Amino acid sequence: MEHSNEDQQPTTPTIHLDQFLKLMGLMRTGGQAKVVIQAGEVMVNGEVETRRRRQLRDGDCVSWNGEEIVVEFNGE
């Protein structure tokens, strides 16, 4: 039985919350991101988020320490 590509849904790009904080320059290390996230200091879409591996998607809004950054993926 063959599977066609039409059956596969396109994947939505995601990034983990801790990786995003480092990439945006808000955290220097993954360890720092882990501590800040688990302390409940980071908000995603207006709600406290304590899961450092939270999957962020295009349009999510991340807030920490008075800064607010919207997740935007560029490319195809």
N, CA, C, O and CB atoms as a CASP TS submission, in Angstrom:
PFRMAT TS
TARGET T0000
AUTHOR 0000-0000-0000
METHOD Language model
MODEL 1
PARENT N/A
ATOM      1  N   MET     1       0.845  -1.177   0.000  1.00  0.00           N
ATOM      2  CA  MET     1       0.000   0.000   0.000  1.00  0.00           C
ATOM      3  C   MET     1       0.888   1.236   0.000  1.00  0.00           C
ATOM      4  O   MET     1       1.782   1.380   0.833  1.00  0.00           O
ATOM      5  CB  MET     1      -0.960   0.001   1.218  1.00  0.00           C
ATOM      6  N   GLU     2       0.627   2.108  -0.934  1.00  0.00           N
ATOM      7  CA  GLU     2       1.428   3.318  -1.043  1.00  0.00           C
ATOM      8  C   GLU     2       0.736   4.479  -0.354  1.00  0.00           C
ATOM      9  O   GLU     2      -0.491   4.575  -0.337  1.00  0.00           O
ATOM     10  CB  GLU     2       1.697   3.655  -2.509  1.00  0.00           C
ATOM     11  N   HIS     3       1.548   5.359   0.214  1.00  0.00           N
ATOM     12  CA  HIS     3       1.022   6.573   0.841  1.00  0.00           C
ATOM     13  C   HIS     3       1.399   7.756  -0.037  1.00  0.00           C
ATOM     14  O   HIS     3       2.547   7.892  -0.459  1.00  0.00           O
ATOM     15  CB  HIS     3       1.572   6.755   2.301  1.00  0.00           C
ATOM     16  N   SER     4       0.447   8.585  -0.299  1.00  0.00           N
ATOM     17  CA  SER     4       0.750   9.766  -1.102  1.00  0.00           C
ATOM     18  C   SER     4       1.104  10.923  -0.178  1.00  0.00           C
ATOM     19  O   SER     4       0.736  10.932   0.997  1.00  0.00           O
ATOM     20  CB  SER     4      -0.445  10.139  -2.018  1.00  0.00           C
ATOM     21  N   ASN     5       1.811  11.884  -0.718  1.00  0.00           N
ATOM     22  CA  ASN     5       2.163  13.078   0.043  1.00  0.00           C
ATOM     23  C   ASN     5       0.935  13.900   0.390  1.00  0.00           C
ATOM     24  O   ASN     5       0.980  14.729   1.299  1.00  0.00           O
ATOM     25  CB  ASN     5       3.151  13.927  -0.735  1.00  0.00           C
ATOM     26  N   GLU     6      -0.164  13.679  -0.327  1.00  0.00           N
ATOM     27  CA  GLU     6      -1.383  14.436  -0.065  1.00  0.00           C
ATOM     28  C   GLU     6      -1.972  14.091   1.297  1.00  0.00           C
ATOM     29  O   GLU     6      -2.682  14.903   1.891  1.00  0.00           O
ATOM     30  CB  GLU     6      -2.410  14.174  -1.158  1.00  0.00           C
ATOM     31  N   ASP     7      -1.678  12.879   1.800  1.00  0.00           N
ATOM     32  CA  ASP     7      -2.192  12.461   3.101  1.00  0.00           C
ATOM     33  C   ASP     7      -1.454  13.124   4.255  1.00  0.00           C
ATOM     34  O   ASP     7      -1.977  13.202   5.367  1.00  0.00           O
ATOM     35  CB  ASP     7      -2.099  10.959   3.235  1.00  0.00           C
ATOM     36  N   GLN     8      -0.255  13.596   4.001  1.00  0.00           N
ATOM     37  CA  GLN     8       0.543  14.210   5.052  1.00  0.00           C
ATOM     38  C   GLN     8       0.193  15.684   5.177  1.00  0.00           C
ATOM     39  O   GLN     8       0.142  16.415   4.188  1.00  0.00           O
ATOM     40  CB  GLN     8       2.043  14.034   4.770  1.00  0.00           C
ATOM     41  N   GLN     9      -0.045  16.103   6.408  1.00  0.00           N
ATOM     42  CA  GLN     9      -0.336  17.510   6.637  1.00  0.00           C
ATOM     43  C   GLN     9       0.979  18.260   6.784  1.00  0.00           C
ATOM     44  O   GLN     9       1.950  17.711   7.305  1.00  0.00           O
ATOM     45  CB  GLN     9      -1.232  17.705   7.892  1.00  0.00           C
ATOM     46  N   PRO    10       1.020  19.510   6.330  1.00  0.00           N
ATOM     47  CA  PRO    10       2.253  20.284   6.469  1.00  0.00           C
ATOM     48  C   PRO    10       2.566  20.494   7.950  1.00  0.00           C
ATOM     49  O   PRO    10       1.666  20.670   8.772  1.00  0.00           O
ATOM     50  CB  PRO    10       2.134  21.649   5.736  1.00  0.00           C
ATOM     51  N   THR    11       3.851  20.473   8.267  1.00  0.00           N
ATOM     52  CA  THR    11       4.239  20.668   9.658  1.00  0.00           C
ATOM     53  C   THR    11       4.306  22.157   9.977  1.00  0.00           C
ATOM     54  O   THR    11       4.723  22.974   9.156  1.00  0.00           O
ATOM     55  CB  THR    11       5.592  19.992   9.946  1.00  0.00           C
ATOM     56  N   THR    12       3.891  22.476  11.172  1.00  0.00           N
ATOM     57  CA  THR    12       3.948  23.854  11.640  1.00  0.00           C
ATOM     58  C   THR    12       5.266  24.039  12.374  1.00  0.00           C
ATOM     59  O   THR    12       5.581  23.251  13.266  1.00  0.00           O
ATOM     60  CB  THR    12       2.730  24.201  12.561  1.00  0.00           C
ATOM     61  N   PRO    13       6.051  25.064  12.022  1.00  0.00           N
ATOM     62  CA  PRO    13       7.322  25.255  12.726  1.00  0.00           C
ATOM     63  C   PRO    13       7.082  25.607  14.191  1.00  0.00           C
ATOM     64  O   PRO    13       6.160  26.352  14.522  1.00  0.00           O
ATOM     65  CB  PRO    13       8.155  26.356  12.047  1.00  0.00           C
ATOM     66  N   THR    14       7.920  25.065  15.052  1.00  0.00           N
ATOM     67  CA  THR    14       7.839  25.346  16.484  1.00  0.00           C
ATOM     68  C   THR    14       9.244  25.533  17.045  1.00  0.00           C
ATOM     69  O   THR    14      10.235  25.170  16.411  1.00  0.00           O
ATOM     70  CB  THR    14       7.098  24.205  17.234  1.00  0.00           C
ATOM     71  N   ILE    15       9.312  26.106  18.245  1.00  0.00           N
ATOM     72  CA  ILE    15      10.567  26.238  18.978  1.00  0.00           C
ATOM     73  C   ILE    15      10.238  26.116  20.457  1.00  0.00           C
ATOM     74  O   ILE    15       9.186  26.573  20.904  1.00  0.00           O
ATOM     75  CB  ILE    15      11.292  27.602  18.658  1.00  0.00           C
ATOM     76  N   HIS    16      11.136  25.502  21.213  1.00  0.00           N
ATOM     77  CA  HIS    16      10.922  25.384  22.652  1.00  0.00           C
ATOM     78  C   HIS    16      11.101  26.753  23.314  1.00  0.00           C
ATOM     79  O   HIS    16      11.904  27.573  22.870  1.00  0.00           O
ATOM     80  CB  HIS    16      11.897  24.344  23.270  1.00  0.00           C
ATOM     81  N   LEU    17      10.348  26.977  24.366  1.00  0.00           N
ATOM     82  CA  LEU    17      10.387  28.254  25.082  1.00  0.00           C
ATOM     83  C   LEU    17      11.795  28.598  25.541  1.00  0.00           C
ATOM     84  O   LEU    17      12.235  29.732  25.353  1.00  0.00           O
ATOM     85  CB  LEU    17       9.449  28.217  26.281  1.00  0.00           C
ATOM     86  N   ASP    18      12.513  27.656  26.134  1.00  0.00           N
ATOM     87  CA  ASP    18      13.863  27.963  26.621  1.00  0.00           C
ATOM     88  C   ASP    18      14.804  28.326  25.470  1.00  0.00           C
ATOM     89  O   ASP    18      15.637  29.221  25.612  1.00  0.00           O
ATOM     90  CB  ASP    18      14.430  26.768  27.404  1.00  0.00           C
ATOM     91  N   GLN    19      14.678  27.645  24.344  1.00  0.00           N
ATOM     92  CA  GLN    19      15.507  27.958  23.179  1.00  0.00           C
ATOM     93  C   GLN    19      15.179  29.348  22.637  1.00  0.00           C
ATOM     94  O   GLN    19      16.074  30.095  22.242  1.00  0.00           O
ATOM     95  CB  GLN    19      15.309  26.900  22.079  1.00  0.00           C
ATOM     96  N   PHE    20      13.891  29.686  22.624  1.00  0.00           N
ATOM     97  CA  PHE    20      13.459  30.989  22.122  1.00  0.00           C
ATOM     98  C   PHE    20      14.039  32.117  22.972  1.00  0.00           C
ATOM     99  O   PHE    20      14.517  33.115  22.434  1.00  0.00           O
ATOM    100  CB  PHE    20      11.925  31.074  22.101  1.00  0.00           C
ATOM    101  N   LEU    21      14.000  31.965  24.298  1.00  0.00           N
ATOM    102  CA  LEU    21      14.532  33.001  25.186  1.00  0.00           C
ATOM    103  C   LEU    21      16.021  33.216  24.948  1.00  0.00           C
ATOM    104  O   LEU    21      16.493  34.353  24.978  1.00  0.00           O
ATOM    105  CB  LEU    21      14.284  32.630  26.651  1.00  0.00           C
ATOM    106  N   LYS    22      16.769  32.135  24.710  1.00  0.00           N
ATOM    107  CA  LYS    22      18.200  32.259  24.415  1.00  0.00           C
ATOM    108  C   LYS    22      18.417  32.897  23.044  1.00  0.00           C
ATOM    109  O   LYS    22      19.257  33.785  22.895  1.00  0.00           O
ATOM    110  CB  LYS    22      18.884  30.878  24.472  1.00  0.00           C
ATOM    111  N   LEU    23      17.670  32.450  22.058  1.00  0.00           N
ATOM    112  CA  LEU    23      17.815  32.961  20.697  1.00  0.00           C
ATOM    113  C   LEU    23      17.546  34.464  20.624  1.00  0.00           C
ATOM    114  O   LEU    23      18.204  35.184  19.872  1.00  0.00           O
ATOM    115  CB  LEU    23      16.872  32.220  19.757  1.00  0.00           C
ATOM    116  N   MET    24      16.579  34.928  21.407  1.00  0.00           N
ATOM    117  CA  MET    24      16.221  36.345  21.408  1.00  0.00           C
ATOM    118  C   MET    24      17.154  37.188  22.283  1.00  0.00           C
ATOM    119  O   MET    24      17.012  38.409  22.355  1.00  0.00           O
ATOM    120  CB  MET    24      14.790  36.511  21.881  1.00  0.00           C
ATOM    121  N   GLY    25      18.106  36.528  22.946  1.00  0.00           N
ATOM    122  CA  GLY    25      19.075  37.249  23.764  1.00  0.00           C
ATOM    123  C   GLY    25      18.566  37.648  25.137  1.00  0.00           C
ATOM    124  O   GLY    25      19.196  38.454  25.822  1.00  0.00           O
ATOM    125  N   LEU    26      17.426  37.091  25.549  1.00  0.00           N
ATOM    126  CA  LEU    26      16.894  37.416  26.869  1.00  0.00           C
ATOM    127  C   LEU    26      17.600  36.620  27.959  1.00  0.00           C
ATOM    128  O   LEU    26      17.634  37.049  29.112  1.00  0.00           O
ATOM    129  CB  LEU    26      15.391  37.150  26.916  1.00  0.00           C
ATOM    130  N   MET    27      18.161  35.470  27.613  1.00  0.00           N
ATOM    131  CA  MET    27      18.891  34.614  28.549  1.00  0.00           C
ATOM    132  C   MET    27      20.252  34.296  27.949  1.00  0.00           C
ATOM    133  O   MET    27      20.392  34.162  26.733  1.00  0.00           O
ATOM    134  CB  MET    27      18.096  33.301  28.862  1.00  0.00           C
ATOM    135  N   ARG    28      21.249  34.177  28.811  1.00  0.00           N
ATOM    136  CA  ARG    28      22.584  33.823  28.330  1.00  0.00           C
ATOM    137  C   ARG    28      22.753  32.319  28.175  1.00  0.00           C
ATOM    138  O   ARG    28      23.446  31.851  27.272  1.00  0.00           O
ATOM    139  CB  ARG    28      23.639  34.361  29.275  1.00  0.00           C
ATOM    140  N   THR    29      22.106  31.561  29.076  1.00  0.00           N
ATOM    141  CA  THR    29      22.296  30.106  29.064  1.00  0.00           C
ATOM    142  C   THR    29      20.961  29.389  29.199  1.00  0.00           C
ATOM    143  O   THR    29      19.953  29.973  29.598  1.00  0.00           O
ATOM    144  CB  THR    29      23.245  29.673  30.196  1.00  0.00           C
ATOM    145  N   GLY    30      20.985  28.112  28.858  1.00  0.00           N
ATOM    146  CA  GLY    30      19.796  27.289  29.045  1.00  0.00           C
ATOM    147  C   GLY    30      19.461  27.123  30.516  1.00  0.00           C
ATOM    148  O   GLY    30      18.291  27.036  30.887  1.00  0.00           O
ATOM    149  N   GLY    31      20.491  27.079  31.354  1.00  0.00           N
ATOM    150  CA  GLY    31      20.272  26.963  32.792  1.00  0.00           C
ATOM    151  C   GLY    31      19.545  28.168  33.354  1.00  0.00           C
ATOM    152  O   GLY    31      18.654  28.030  34.192  1.00  0.00           O
ATOM    153  N   GLN    32      19.925  29.352  32.892  1.00  0.00           N
ATOM    154  CA  GLN    32      19.250  30.575  33.327  1.00  0.00           C
ATOM    155  C   GLN    32      17.795  30.557  32.869  1.00  0.00           C
ATOM    156  O   GLN    32      16.896  30.915  33.631  1.00  0.00           O
ATOM    157  CB  GLN    32      19.975  31.829  32.779  1.00  0.00           C
ATOM    158  N   ALA    33      17.565  30.144  31.635  1.00  0.00           N
ATOM    159  CA  ALA    33      16.197  30.075  31.106  1.00  0.00           C
ATOM    160  C   ALA    33      15.360  29.106  31.930  1.00  0.00           C
ATOM    161  O   ALA    33      14.209  29.398  32.253  1.00  0.00           O
ATOM    162  CB  ALA    33      16.204  29.646  29.621  1.00  0.00           C
ATOM    163  N   LYS    34      15.932  27.954  32.271  1.00  0.00           N
ATOM    164  CA  LYS    34      15.219  26.947  33.058  1.00  0.00           C
ATOM    165  C   LYS    34      14.772  27.520  34.400  1.00  0.00           C
ATOM    166  O   LYS    34      13.618  27.348  34.794  1.00  0.00           O
ATOM    167  CB  LYS    34      16.105  25.713  33.280  1.00  0.00           C
ATOM    168  N   VAL    35      15.671  28.195  35.101  1.00  0.00           N
ATOM    169  CA  VAL    35      15.361  28.750  36.421  1.00  0.00           C
ATOM    170  C   VAL    35      14.254  29.797  36.326  1.00  0.00           C
ATOM    171  O   VAL    35      13.307  29.773  37.111  1.00  0.00           O
ATOM    172  CB  VAL    35      16.618  29.368  37.054  1.00  0.00           C
ATOM    173  N   VAL    36      14.371  30.708  35.375  1.00  0.00           N
ATOM    174  CA  VAL    36      13.396  31.791  35.226  1.00  0.00           C
ATOM    175  C   VAL    36      12.020  31.242  34.840  1.00  0.00           C
ATOM    176  O   VAL    36      11.000  31.691  35.363  1.00  0.00           O
ATOM    177  CB  VAL    36      13.878  32.802  34.169  1.00  0.00           C
ATOM    178  N   ILE    37      11.997  30.280  33.932  1.00  0.00           N
ATOM    179  CA  ILE    37      10.723  29.687  33.498  1.00  0.00           C
ATOM    180  C   ILE    37      10.072  28.932  34.652  1.00  0.00           C
ATOM    181  O   ILE    37       8.888  29.127  34.928  1.00  0.00           O
ATOM    182  CB  ILE    37      10.942  28.738  32.293  1.00  0.00           C
ATOM    183  N   GLN    38      10.831  28.075  35.324  1.00  0.00           N
ATOM    184  CA  GLN    38      10.266  27.275  36.407  1.00  0.00           C
ATOM    185  C   GLN    38       9.858  28.118  37.610  1.00  0.00           C
ATOM    186  O   GLN    38       9.048  27.676  38.425  1.00  0.00           O
ATOM    187  CB  GLN    38      11.258  26.226  36.839  1.00  0.00           C
ATOM    188  N   ALA    39      10.408  29.327  37.735  1.00  0.00           N
ATOM    189  CA  ALA    39      10.024  30.240  38.814  1.00  0.00           C
ATOM    190  C   ALA    39       8.715  30.961  38.496  1.00  0.00           C
ATOM    191  O   ALA    39       8.190  31.699  39.330  1.00  0.00           O
ATOM    192  CB  ALA    39      11.137  31.262  39.065  1.00  0.00           C
ATOM    193  N   GLY    40       8.192  30.748  37.289  1.00  0.00           N
ATOM    194  CA  GLY    40       6.924  31.371  36.907  1.00  0.00           C
ATOM    195  C   GLY    40       7.053  32.819  36.483  1.00  0.00           C
ATOM    196  O   GLY    40       6.090  33.580  36.561  1.00  0.00           O
ATOM    197  N   GLU    41       8.249  33.208  36.029  1.00  0.00           N
ATOM    198  CA  GLU    41       8.494  34.596  35.642  1.00  0.00           C
ATOM    199  C   GLU    41       8.208  34.877  34.167  1.00  0.00           C
ATOM    200  O   GLU    41       8.235  36.032  33.741  1.00  0.00           O
ATOM    201  CB  GLU    41       9.917  34.956  35.949  1.00  0.00           C
ATOM    202  N   VAL    42       7.937  33.834  33.389  1.00  0.00           N
ATOM    203  CA  VAL    42       7.711  33.993  31.949  1.00  0.00           C
ATOM    204  C   VAL    42       6.238  33.751  31.639  1.00  0.00           C
ATOM    205  O   VAL    42       5.617  32.833  32.174  1.00  0.00           O
ATOM    206  CB  VAL    42       8.611  33.019  31.131  1.00  0.00           C
ATOM    207  N   MET    43       5.695  34.593  30.764  1.00  0.00           N
ATOM    208  CA  MET    43       4.306  34.427  30.338  1.00  0.00           C
ATOM    209  C   MET    43       4.268  34.146  28.838  1.00  0.00           C
ATOM    210  O   MET    43       5.054  34.698  28.067  1.00  0.00           O
ATOM    211  CB  MET    43       3.462  35.689  30.683  1.00  0.00           C
ATOM    212  N   VAL    44       3.341  33.281  28.441  1.00  0.00           N
ATOM    213  CA  VAL    44       3.097  33.003  27.027  1.00  0.00           C
ATOM    214  C   VAL    44       1.622  33.271  26.774  1.00  0.00           C
ATOM    215  O   VAL    44       0.749  32.661  27.392  1.00  0.00           O
ATOM    216  CB  VAL    44       3.493  31.519  26.637  1.00  0.00           C
ATOM    217  N   ASN    45       1.361  34.185  25.866  1.00  0.00           N
ATOM    218  CA  ASN    45      -0.015  34.574  25.525  1.00  0.00           C
ATOM    219  C   ASN    45      -0.804  34.997  26.765  1.00  0.00           C
ATOM    220  O   ASN    45      -1.980  34.663  26.913  1.00  0.00           O
ATOM    221  CB  ASN    45      -0.734  33.416  24.820  1.00  0.00           C
ATOM    222  N   GLY    46      -0.134  35.739  27.654  1.00  0.00           N
ATOM    223  CA  GLY    46      -0.800  36.297  28.828  1.00  0.00           C
ATOM    224  C   GLY    46      -0.963  35.358  30.002  1.00  0.00           C
ATOM    225  O   GLY    46      -1.582  35.730  30.999  1.00  0.00           O
ATOM    226  N   GLU    47      -0.423  34.141  29.915  1.00  0.00           N
ATOM    227  CA  GLU    47      -0.536  33.175  31.007  1.00  0.00           C
ATOM    228  C   GLU    47       0.851  32.713  31.449  1.00  0.00           C
ATOM    229  O   GLU    47       1.740  32.506  30.623  1.00  0.00           O
ATOM    230  CB  GLU    47      -1.394  31.965  30.576  1.00  0.00           C
ATOM    231  N   VAL    48       1.025  32.553  32.765  1.00  0.00           N
ATOM    232  CA  VAL    48       2.301  32.073  33.296  1.00  0.00           C
ATOM    233  C   VAL    48       2.589  30.692  32.721  1.00  0.00           C
ATOM    234  O   VAL    48       1.722  29.819  32.691  1.00  0.00           O
ATOM    235  CB  VAL    48       2.284  32.030  34.854  1.00  0.00           C
ATOM    236  N   GLU    49       3.826  30.517  32.265  1.00  0.00           N
ATOM    237  CA  GLU    49       4.243  29.231  31.687  1.00  0.00           C
ATOM    238  C   GLU    49       5.454  28.721  32.451  1.00  0.00           C
ATOM    239  O   GLU    49       6.464  29.419  32.542  1.00  0.00           O
ATOM    240  CB  GLU    49       4.568  29.371  30.162  1.00  0.00           C
ATOM    241  N   THR    50       5.369  27.516  33.000  1.00  0.00           N
ATOM    242  CA  THR    50       6.475  26.945  33.769  1.00  0.00           C
ATOM    243  C   THR    50       7.124  25.750  33.072  1.00  0.00           C
ATOM    244  O   THR    50       8.018  25.114  33.631  1.00  0.00           O
ATOM    245  CB  THR    50       5.986  26.528  35.137  1.00  0.00           C
ATOM    246  N   ARG    51       6.677  25.447  31.858  1.00  0.00           N
ATOM    247  CA  ARG    51       7.269  24.330  31.097  1.00  0.00           C
ATOM    248  C   ARG    51       8.309  24.884  30.135  1.00  0.00           C
ATOM    249  O   ARG    51       7.967  25.582  29.181  1.00  0.00           O
ATOM    250  CB  ARG    51       6.172  23.527  30.317  1.00  0.00           C
ATOM    251  N   ARG    52       9.564  24.579  30.378  1.00  0.00           N
ATOM    252  CA  ARG    52      10.616  25.141  29.522  1.00  0.00           C
ATOM    253  C   ARG    52      10.592  24.554  28.120  1.00  0.00           C
ATOM    254  O   ARG    52      11.096  25.177  27.185  1.00  0.00           O
ATOM    255  CB  ARG    52      11.979  24.905  30.146  1.00  0.00           C
ATOM    256  N   ARG    53      10.019  23.371  27.956  1.00  0.00           N
ATOM    257  CA  ARG    53       9.933  22.735  26.639  1.00  0.00           C
ATOM    258  C   ARG    53       8.618  23.059  25.937  1.00  0.00           C
ATOM    259  O   ARG    53       8.272  22.413  24.948  1.00  0.00           O
ATOM    260  CB  ARG    53      10.086  21.225  26.774  1.00  0.00           C
ATOM    261  N   ARG    54       7.898  24.028  26.424  1.00  0.00           N
ATOM    262  CA  ARG    54       6.642  24.453  25.790  1.00  0.00           C
ATOM    263  C   ARG    54       6.917  24.767  24.328  1.00  0.00           C
ATOM    264  O   ARG    54       7.859  25.495  24.012  1.00  0.00           O
ATOM    265  CB  ARG    54       6.026  25.697  26.518  1.00  0.00           C
ATOM    266  N   GLN    55       6.107  24.225  23.445  1.00  0.00           N
ATOM    267  CA  GLN    55       6.257  24.454  22.010  1.00  0.00           C
ATOM    268  C   GLN    55       5.617  25.789  21.642  1.00  0.00           C
ATOM    269  O   GLN    55       4.410  25.970  21.803  1.00  0.00           O
ATOM    270  CB  GLN    55       5.621  23.295  21.193  1.00  0.00           C
ATOM    271  N   LEU    56       6.416  26.709  21.155  1.00  0.00           N
ATOM    272  CA  LEU    56       5.900  27.996  20.696  1.00  0.00           C
ATOM    273  C   LEU    56       5.643  27.921  19.201  1.00  0.00           C
ATOM    274  O   LEU    56       6.386  27.288  18.452  1.00  0.00           O
ATOM    275  CB  LEU    56       6.887  29.147  21.030  1.00  0.00           C
ATOM    276  N   ARG    57       4.577  28.581  18.790  1.00  0.00           N
ATOM    277  CA  ARG    57       4.206  28.617  17.375  1.00  0.00           C
ATOM    278  C   ARG    57       4.141  30.064  16.901  1.00  0.00           C
ATOM    279  O   ARG    57       4.123  30.996  17.705  1.00  0.00           O
ATOM    280  CB  ARG    57       2.848  27.904  17.138  1.00  0.00           C
ATOM    281  N   ASP    58       4.107  30.231  15.605  1.00  0.00           N
ATOM    282  CA  ASP    58       4.011  31.550  14.996  1.00  0.00           C
ATOM    283  C   ASP    58       2.858  32.328  15.621  1.00  0.00           C
ATOM    284  O   ASP    58       1.733  31.831  15.690  1.00  0.00           O
ATOM    285  CB  ASP    58       3.823  31.433  13.469  1.00  0.00           C
ATOM    286  N   GLY    59       3.136  33.544  16.074  1.00  0.00           N
ATOM    287  CA  GLY    59       2.101  34.397  16.643  1.00  0.00           C
ATOM    288  C   GLY    59       2.006  34.362  18.156  1.00  0.00           C
ATOM    289  O   GLY    59       1.347  35.218  18.746  1.00  0.00           O
ATOM    290  N   ASP    60       2.657  33.379  18.811  1.00  0.00           N
ATOM    291  CA  ASP    60       2.654  33.346  20.272  1.00  0.00           C
ATOM    292  C   ASP    60       3.391  34.574  20.805  1.00  0.00           C
ATOM    293  O   ASP    60       4.351  35.044  20.194  1.00  0.00           O
ATOM    294  CB  ASP    60       3.311  32.035  20.803  1.00  0.00           C
ATOM    295  N   CYS    61       2.939  35.086  21.941  1.00  0.00           N
ATOM    296  CA  CYS    61       3.540  36.267  22.558  1.00  0.00           C
ATOM    297  C   CYS    61       4.213  35.854  23.864  1.00  0.00           C
ATOM    298  O   CYS    61       3.559  35.337  24.769  1.00  0.00           O
ATOM    299  CB  CYS    61       2.471  37.376  22.811  1.00  0.00           C
ATOM    300  N   VAL    62       5.517  36.082  23.957  1.00  0.00           N
ATOM    301  CA  VAL    62       6.299  35.720  25.139  1.00  0.00           C
ATOM    302  C   VAL    62       6.669  36.993  25.887  1.00  0.00           C
ATOM    303  O   VAL    62       7.187  37.940  25.296  1.00  0.00           O
ATOM    304  CB  VAL    62       7.579  34.913  24.748  1.00  0.00           C
ATOM    305  N   SER    63       6.400  37.013  27.202  1.00  0.00           N
ATOM    306  CA  SER    63       6.703  38.179  28.036  1.00  0.00           C
ATOM    307  C   SER    63       7.619  37.778  29.182  1.00  0.00           C
ATOM    308  O   SER    63       7.426  36.745  29.823  1.00  0.00           O
ATOM    309  CB  SER    63       5.406  38.815  28.582  1.00  0.00           C
ATOM    310  N   TRP    64       8.623  38.620  29.426  1.00  0.00           N
ATOM    311  CA  TRP    64       9.522  38.422  30.567  1.00  0.00           C
ATOM    312  C   TRP    64      10.212  39.737  30.890  1.00  0.00           C
ATOM    313  O   TRP    64      10.707  40.428  30.000  1.00  0.00           O
ATOM    314  CB  TRP    64      10.571  37.309  30.271  1.00  0.00           C
ATOM    315  N   ASN    65      10.239  40.073  32.168  1.00  0.00           N
ATOM    316  CA  ASN    65      11.000  41.225  32.650  1.00  0.00           C
ATOM    317  C   ASN    65      10.653  42.514  31.903  1.00  0.00           C
ATOM    318  O   ASN    65      11.537  43.310  31.586  1.00  0.00           O
ATOM    319  CB  ASN    65      12.483  40.949  32.523  1.00  0.00           C
ATOM    320  N   GLY    66       9.378  42.713  31.628  1.00  0.00           N
ATOM    321  CA  GLY    66       8.936  43.935  30.958  1.00  0.00           C
ATOM    322  C   GLY    66       9.082  43.928  29.447  1.00  0.00           C
ATOM    323  O   GLY    66       8.699  44.892  28.785  1.00  0.00           O
ATOM    324  N   GLU    67       9.628  42.857  28.892  1.00  0.00           N
ATOM    325  CA  GLU    67       9.771  42.752  27.436  1.00  0.00           C
ATOM    326  C   GLU    67       8.730  41.792  26.895  1.00  0.00           C
ATOM    327  O   GLU    67       8.387  40.797  27.534  1.00  0.00           O
ATOM    328  CB  GLU    67      11.198  42.281  27.045  1.00  0.00           C
ATOM    329  N   GLU    68       8.233  42.104  25.714  1.00  0.00           N
ATOM    330  CA  GLU    68       7.234  41.271  25.058  1.00  0.00           C
ATOM    331  C   GLU    68       7.690  41.021  23.626  1.00  0.00           C
ATOM    332  O   GLU    68       7.946  41.960  22.874  1.00  0.00           O
ATOM    333  CB  GLU    68       5.820  41.941  25.092  1.00  0.00           C
ATOM    334  N   ILE    69       7.788  39.746  23.257  1.00  0.00           N
ATOM    335  CA  ILE    69       8.252  39.386  21.916  1.00  0.00           C
ATOM    336  C   ILE    69       7.263  38.414  21.291  1.00  0.00           C
ATOM    337  O   ILE    69       6.857  37.433  21.914  1.00  0.00           O
ATOM    338  CB  ILE    69       9.679  38.765  21.962  1.00  0.00           C
ATOM    339  N   VAL    70       6.882  38.701  20.056  1.00  0.00           N
ATOM    340  CA  VAL    70       5.979  37.823  19.318  1.00  0.00           C
ATOM    341  C   VAL    70       6.817  36.862  18.473  1.00  0.00           C
ATOM    342  O   VAL    70       7.748  37.274  17.781  1.00  0.00           O
ATOM    343  CB  VAL    70       4.994  38.650  18.421  1.00  0.00           C
ATOM    344  N   VAL    71       6.474  35.591  18.541  1.00  0.00           N
ATOM    345  CA  VAL    71       7.185  34.560  17.780  1.00  0.00           C
ATOM    346  C   VAL    71       6.826  34.711  16.307  1.00  0.00           C
ATOM    347  O   VAL    71       5.651  34.733  15.939  1.00  0.00           O
ATOM    348  CB  VAL    71       6.830  33.123  18.297  1.00  0.00           C
ATOM    349  N   GLU    72       7.861  34.815  15.466  1.00  0.00           N
ATOM    350  CA  GLU    72       7.653  34.915  14.020  1.00  0.00           C
ATOM    351  C   GLU    72       8.652  34.009  13.324  1.00  0.00           C
ATOM    352  O   GLU    72       9.861  34.140  13.514  1.00  0.00           O
ATOM    353  CB  GLU    72       7.799  36.387  13.524  1.00  0.00           C
ATOM    354  N   PHE    73       8.147  33.099  12.525  1.00  0.00           N
ATOM    355  CA  PHE    73       9.005  32.227  11.731  1.00  0.00           C
ATOM    356  C   PHE    73       9.060  32.786  10.317  1.00  0.00           C
ATOM    357  O   PHE    73       8.030  33.111   9.726  1.00  0.00           O
ATOM    358  CB  PHE    73       8.484  30.748  11.737  1.00  0.00           C
ATOM    359  N   ASN    74      10.259  32.893   9.786  1.00  0.00           N
ATOM    360  CA  ASN    74      10.441  33.352   8.405  1.00  0.00           C
ATOM    361  C   ASN    74      10.758  32.152   7.537  1.00  0.00           C
ATOM    362  O   ASN    74      11.253  31.136   8.025  1.00  0.00           O
ATOM    363  CB  ASN    74      11.570  34.425   8.302  1.00  0.00           C
ATOM    364  N   GLY    75      10.480  32.267   6.282  1.00  0.00           N
ATOM    365  CA  GLY    75      10.833  31.194   5.357  1.00  0.00           C
ATOM    366  C   GLY    75       9.614  30.498   4.822  1.00  0.00           C
ATOM    367  O   GLY    75       8.493  31.000   4.898  1.00  0.00           O
ATOM    368  N   GLU    76       9.864  29.321   4.277  1.00  0.00           N
ATOM    369  CA  GLU    76       8.811  28.574   3.594  1.00  0.00           C
ATOM    370  C   GLU    76       7.950  27.816   4.556  1.00  0.00           C
ATOM    371  O   GLU    76       7.014  27.133   4.141  1.00  0.00           O
ATOM    372  CB  GLU    76       9.399  27.627   2.595  1.00  0.00           C
TER
END
